[in-house]
Amino acid sequence: MGLSTHALDTMHGVPASGMKVTLARLWPDRIETLSDWVLNTDGRTHSPLLSTDHLEVGRYRLSFSAGDYFRARCSDLAEPLFLDVVHLDFGVSSAKQHYHVPLLVSPWSYSTYRGS
């Protein structure tokens, strides 16, 4: 299956529909943007971020535009926001395994884990 993600808005208790996400590959000397996504009504992408055929061993970054998402939904948040873009850097040690990297996020906190 490759690499997948989803985001949950813990402030409102709903999937983070419409949140923008960028996938990048982290190299020792540069960051290479691979793709940009907008999460669907389930807070997920419509297909894997990377299929098993394209997933390689190495370091990756998911950047979630949490600030833009919460600005669009909450008019009473103080600027500057405590969290704006949430970067999750993670390693892929086996390209044959599935990596699911979810984000649970509010305007003031976030959590992640390696899901199934």
Secondary structure, 3 states (H helix, E strand, C coil): CCEEEEEEECCCCEECCCCEEEEEEEECCEEEEEEEEECCCCCECCCCCECCCCCCCEEEEEEEEHHHHHHHHCCCCCCCCCCCEEEEEEEECCCCCCEEEEEEECCCCEEECCEC
